[in-house]
Amino acid sequence: MPDTRPPLRAYVLAFTTIYLVWGSTYLAIRVSVESMPPFAMAALRFAIAGVMLMTLLKLRGAVWPTGRQWRDAFISGFFLLLGGNGLVSWAEQSVPSGITALIIGASPLFIVLADWAWPGGRRPGAVTLAAMLLGFAGVAWLAAPWEHAAPDHLNPAGVAVILLSCLSWSIGAIFGRNVRAPAPPFVAAAAQMLAGSVWLALAAWAHGDLAAWNSTMITNRSWLAFAYLVIAGCLGGYTAFVWLLKHSTPARTATYAYVNPVVAVFLGWLLLAEPVNARTLSASVIILTAVVIISTQGKRGAKKSAAT
């Protein structure tokens, strides 16, 4: 029987894309919001990417989403793109990109909480609860709210908004997992981008971003970073992620959560001279250790359920 699996180079390209591209999007967001209003930038980013992806899919014969699938796209777009991405774009006006990625790296902790609170969700075991406490301790150590007078102290409002974005992303992820009769993955992604851009546009209007938008004041480097977010972040990164969900295992695909913060911290230090001190390094070890433990426990739980 012939081997129908994709070639090894396809896996290498896909994993390299989600590791490096998604790890670098935090830097690109930081540069974009230097001269672009955050919510307006995010709305335009996902609107362009959504139109491009949906047009490509329609040209290839994809079926238009149903009314119910559009409803699901607007719900998930609210939590994933407005809450998960829009809030991060706002926060990165004051929080370094590497630090943002480290805090976002704790998202699996919030996913466990959201799954627990969801009707019929699973209660985390003792080891997972301990890992969650460890992870939140790492975030607290990274933010160090007790050292508000320190010169490298993080903006507490920015950190709080990033944590809120983690919670919002987690709710959206759990909702997506429980959607009935979902659209095909790429169609769902395009619909979600379009729906999310509507929410982000409303946020831009409410926040005053639309009135503040001035194309003549936007720098060339912000435009370049924005183009990178649309092409590499939305189209390249998300396409690679969806492809891996189909052709690889969830556990292997989820390893991007371990690599992205490392890439983001390094790029922020290299290109934007963002500080990397002992607290940043130690907190990153604590947070990533907690994420690895939670992911390992999740795989063990899945194997146990399959065995029974």
Secondary structure by P-SEA (a helix, b strand, c coil): cccccccaaaaaaaaaaaaccccaaaaaaaaaaccccaaaaaaaaaaaaaaaaaaaaaaaccccccaaaaaaaaaaaaaccccccaaaaaaaccccaaaaaaaacaaaaaaaaaaaacccbbbbcaaaaaaaaaaaaaaaaaaccccccccccccaaaaaaaaaaaaaaaaaaaaaaaccccccaaaaaaaaaaaaaaaaaaaaaaaccccccccccccaaaaaaaaaaacccccaaaaaaaaaaacccccccccccccaaaaaaaaaaacccccccaaaaaaaaaaaaaaaaaaaaaaaaaaaaaac
